[in-house]
Amino acid sequence: MAIRFTMVALADAHCDEDAIETLAHKRLLQFYHMGEKKADFFGHFGCKECFQYFGLGTNDKYRRMHVASKMFAASNIFLRCFGLNPTYIKGEASNTFSQRVYEHDGFEFLHEEFYADWEIDGERPLADTGEHKKIRYYGLKAAPIV
């Protein structure tokens, strides 16, 4: 019905973009990292590590049934049950529905980048992204659930 990926992200971790062989994938990663740097999650919240969400997707058959919203809320509760005080969570959203999920669950909007505006080497490699026009970066600092 839906899927969610979570990992631990570290402030000083870096991805080797040169190791990406496919130019389209490399460009997408460069765009993502540029926006992530501007969002400055770790500087904003003054932390060194957090949980990071990516990939909230719902099968077409189950859309508009709040499956993703319920799964997202349950994930936030689950992460807060580890007892970390505070619990830091970050994530990104590239469509209107996922942006609403983050905002509904109390995440702070940190930054926004439009795909069509990004230029590298005189080109706009992400100018045609269909219905998805931008990516928003979010963060949450929450008390643990005990």
N, C-alpha and C positions, 0 to 999 in steps of 0.2 A: 504494500500500500504506500509506504513512504520510507525514506532512508535519511539518515543523518550520520555524518562523520565527525569525530571529535579527536583532537590530539592536544598534547601539551606543547605550547610555544614558548620559546625562550627569547629574551630581549637581545641577546648577543648571538643568536643563531643566524647563519646566512646561507642562502641557496646559491649554488654555483650555476649561474645562468649560462655560462659557456659550455656546460656539460649537456645542455639541451640541444639536440641535433636538428630538430624540425624548426625552421624559422618562424612559422606561425605560432607554435607553442612558446618559443623563446620570446616573441613579441608580446604575447598575452601575459606571460610571467613578468616581463619588464614593466608593462602597464600596471599590473597588480601591485608590484613592489613599489612603484612610484607613488601610487595612491596610498599604500600602506604607510610609507614614510611620511607623507603629508598628514595622515590621520594621527600619527604619533601616539598610538595606544599606550605604549610603555612609559613615555614621557608624561602623557596626560594623567595617567593613573599612578605614576611613580612606583611601578612594580617591575620585577625582573622576569616573571613567568606568569603564564595564564593558561586557561583552557581555550582552545580555538575551535570554532565550528566552521565546517565547510560542507557544502553539498546537502542542502535540504531540498529534497525533491519528492513529489507526490505523483503517483501514477495517474494518468488522465482520468481513469474511471472513478477515482476517489477525490478529485479536485472539487473545491467549493463545499466540502463536508467538514472542514476545520481539522482534518487529520494532521496536517503539518503543524498547525497551531498547538494542538494537544501534545504532539510529539515534542515540539520545541519547549513547551512549558514543563513537561515531564523531564526533559534533559536538563533544564536549568535547576530544577529541584534536586535531581540526582547529583549533579556536580556540587551543589551546595551542601549535600549530605556528607562530603568527605571531611568536613570540619575545618577547612582552611578559613582563616579569619584575617582579612576578608577573602572571598572567592572572586577572582577576576576571570571574565569571559569576554572573548572578542569574536567578531564574525563579520562577514560581508554579505551583501545581498544585491543581486543584479536584476531582480524583477520586482514589480510593484507589490505582488503578493508577499514575497519573502521580506520586503522592506516593512510592510505592515506588521508582519509577525514579530520582527525585532522590536519595532516601536510599541506595539501593544504589550509586549512583555517587559517594558521598562528600560530597554537598552538606550544608551545615550548615542545620538548621532554625532560622529566625529568628523567625517569628511565625505565628499562626493566627487567622483570623476566621471566625465562624459566620454564615452568611447570615441565618438567622432571628433572630439577636440584634440586628441592626443596625436602628436606628430613626432616622428623619429626619422632621422636621415632624410628629411624632406618629404616624407610620405606619411599618410594617415592609414596605418595598417588595420585599424579597427573601425573604419568609417561605416561599414555595412554589417551591423550586428542584429538586423531584424528588429523584433519588438523590444529587445533589451538595449536601452540607450545609455545606461549609466550603472556604476557600481557605487554602493554606499558602504561605508565602514562604520561599525558600531562597537561599543564597549559597555561592559557592566561591571560594577564593583558591588558585591552583595555580601550580606552577612551570612554565616553558615546556618544551616538548619540543624538543630540538635534534637 
